[in-house]
């Protein structure tokens, strides 16, 4: 195709010369992939609106890690308050927050040399 044909095809709404995945009609709907989720604010675990039992995804947000890492920690018995209901993994929010407080390192603020 020469340059004129490409421009005409673009004006008519065609996608000449574009790969299938880059055309708007071939894209996934909003929220269909993880790439568009960076714009949304991440929920905060310490807010009062969070439920007493957290899902693996919510625990991953709280720990700033992946769901896969959360499941690995559960398998190694490293997370407290874990409950399984069928295949669903739930973690008690209060136990998780207490565990994080226990593991918190002291601030080195007063030990300057």
C-alpha positions as a Markdown table, in Angstrom:
| # | Residue | x | y | z |
|---|---|---|---|---|
| 1 | Unk | 0.0 | 0.0 | 0.0 |
| 2 | Unk | 1.2 | 3.4 | -0.8 |
| 3 | Unk | 0.9 | 6.4 | 1.6 |
| 4 | Unk | -2.3 | 7.7 | 0.1 |
| 5 | Unk | -4.1 | 4.4 | 0.5 |
| 6 | Unk | -2.9 | 4.1 | 4.1 |
| 7 | Unk | -4.3 | 7.6 | 4.9 |
| 8 | Unk | -7.6 | 6.8 | 3.2 |
| 9 | Unk | -8.0 | 3.5 | 5.1 |
| 10 | Unk | -7.3 | 5.3 | 8.4 |
| 11 | Unk | -9.9 | 8.0 | 7.6 |
| 12 | Unk | -12.5 | 5.3 | 6.8 |
| 13 | Unk | -11.8 | 3.7 | 10.1 |
| 14 | Unk | -9.8 | 0.8 | 8.8 |
| 15 | Unk | -6.7 | -0.4 | 10.4 |
| 16 | Unk | -4.4 | -0.9 | 7.4 |
| 17 | Unk | -0.9 | -1.7 | 8.4 |
| 18 | Unk | -1.8 | -2.1 | 12.1 |
| 19 | Unk | -1.5 | -5.5 | 13.9 |
| 20 | Unk | -4.7 | -7.1 | 15.1 |
| 21 | Unk | -4.0 | -6.5 | 18.8 |
| 22 | Unk | -3.5 | -2.7 | 18.4 |
| 23 | Unk | -6.8 | -2.0 | 16.8 |
| 24 | Unk | -9.4 | -0.7 | 19.2 |
| 25 | Unk | -11.9 | -3.4 | 18.3 |
| 26 | Unk | -9.4 | -6.1 | 19.2 |
| 27 | Unk | -8.5 | -4.7 | 22.6 |
| 28 | Unk | -9.9 | -6.2 | 25.7 |
| 29 | Unk | -12.7 | -4.3 | 27.5 |
| 30 | Unk | -11.6 | -2.0 | 30.4 |
| 31 | Unk | -10.6 | -4.1 | 33.3 |
| 32 | Unk | -10.1 | -7.2 | 31.2 |
| 33 | Unk | -6.3 | -7.2 | 31.8 |
| 34 | Unk | -4.0 | -6.2 | 34.6 |
| 35 | Unk | -2.3 | -3.5 | 32.5 |
| 36 | Unk | -5.0 | -0.9 | 32.9 |
| 37 | Unk | -5.3 | -1.3 | 36.7 |
| 38 | Unk | -2.3 | 1.0 | 37.5 |
| 39 | Unk | -4.5 | 4.1 | 37.3 |
| 40 | Unk | -6.9 | 3.0 | 40.1 |
| 41 | Unk | -5.8 | 3.8 | 43.7 |
| 42 | Unk | -4.9 | 0.7 | 45.6 |
| 43 | Unk | -7.1 | 0.0 | 48.6 |
| 44 | Unk | -5.6 | 0.5 | 52.1 |
| 45 | Unk | -5.9 | -2.3 | 54.5 |
| 46 | Unk | -5.9 | -0.1 | 57.6 |
| 47 | Unk | -9.1 | 1.6 | 56.6 |
| 48 | Unk | -12.2 | 0.7 | 58.6 |
| 49 | Unk | -14.1 | -0.4 | 55.5 |
| 50 | Unk | -12.1 | -3.6 | 55.1 |
| 51 | Unk | -13.8 | -6.9 | 56.1 |
| 52 | Unk | -12.5 | -9.0 | 59.0 |
| 53 | Unk | -11.5 | -11.8 | 56.7 |
| 54 | Unk | -9.2 | -10.8 | 53.8 |
| 55 | Unk | -8.8 | -12.7 | 50.5 |
| 56 | Unk | -5.4 | -13.7 | 49.1 |
| 57 | Unk | -5.6 | -10.6 | 46.8 |
| 58 | Unk | -6.3 | -8.3 | 49.7 |
| 59 | Unk | -3.5 | -9.8 | 51.7 |
| 60 | Unk | -1.2 | -9.3 | 48.7 |
| 61 | Unk | -2.1 | -5.6 | 48.5 |
| 62 | Unk | -1.5 | -5.2 | 52.3 |
| 63 | Unk | 1.9 | -6.9 | 52.0 |
| 64 | Unk | 2.8 | -5.3 | 48.7 |
| 65 | Unk | 3.5 | -8.6 | 47.1 |
| 66 | Unk | 1.7 | -11.0 | 44.7 |
| 67 | Unk | -1.1 | -13.5 | 45.3 |
| 68 | Unk | 1.3 | -16.2 | 44.3 |
| 69 | Unk | 3.7 | -15.2 | 47.1 |
| 70 | Unk | 0.8 | -15.1 | 49.6 |
| 71 | Unk | -0.1 | -18.7 | 48.7 |
| 72 | Unk | 3.5 | -19.7 | 49.0 |
| 73 | Unk | 3.6 | -18.1 | 52.5 |
| 74 | Unk | 0.5 | -20.0 | 53.5 |
| 75 | Unk | 1.9 | -23.3 | 52.2 |
| 76 | Unk | 5.0 | -22.7 | 54.4 |
| 77 | Unk | 2.8 | -21.8 | 57.4 |
| 78 | Unk | 4.3 | -18.3 | 57.5 |
| 79 | Unk | 1.0 | -16.3 | 57.8 |
| 80 | Unk | -1.2 | -16.3 | 60.8 |
| 81 | Unk | -5.0 | -16.5 | 61.0 |
| 82 | Unk | -5.4 | -18.5 | 57.8 |
| 83 | Unk | -8.7 | -20.2 | 57.1 |
| 84 | Unk | -9.6 | -22.3 | 54.2 |
| 85 | Unk | -13.2 | -22.7 | 53.1 |
| 86 | Unk | -13.1 | -25.1 | 50.2 |
| 87 | Unk | -10.6 | -23.7 | 47.8 |
| 88 | Unk | -11.0 | -20.2 | 49.1 |
| 89 | Unk | -8.2 | -18.8 | 51.3 |
| 90 | Unk | -9.1 | -16.2 | 53.9 |
| 91 | Unk | -6.9 | -14.5 | 56.5 |
| 92 | Unk | -8.1 | -12.7 | 59.6 |
| 93 | Unk | -7.3 | -9.0 | 59.3 |
| 94 | Unk | -6.6 | -8.5 | 63.0 |
| 95 | Unk | -4.2 | -11.5 | 63.1 |
| 96 | Unk | -2.4 | -10.2 | 60.0 |
| 97 | Unk | -2.0 | -6.7 | 61.4 |
| 98 | Unk | -0.8 | -8.0 | 64.8 |
| 99 | Unk | 1.7 | -10.2 | 63.0 |
| 100 | Unk | 3.0 | -7.3 | 61.0 |
| 101 | Unk | 3.4 | -5.2 | 64.2 |
| 102 | Unk | 5.4 | -8.1 | 65.8 |
| 103 | Unk | 7.7 | -8.3 | 62.8 |
| 104 | Unk | 8.3 | -4.5 | 62.5 |
| 105 | Unk | 11.9 | -3.5 | 62.8 |
| 106 | Unk | 12.9 | -0.7 | 65.1 |
| 107 | Unk | 13.7 | 2.6 | 63.5 |
| 108 | Unk | 17.4 | 3.5 | 63.4 |
| 109 | Unk | 16.5 | 7.1 | 63.9 |
| 110 | Unk | 18.4 | 7.7 | 67.2 |
| 111 | Unk | 21.6 | 5.7 | 66.5 |
| 112 | Unk | 23.6 | 8.1 | 64.3 |
| 113 | Unk | 27.4 | 8.1 | 64.6 |
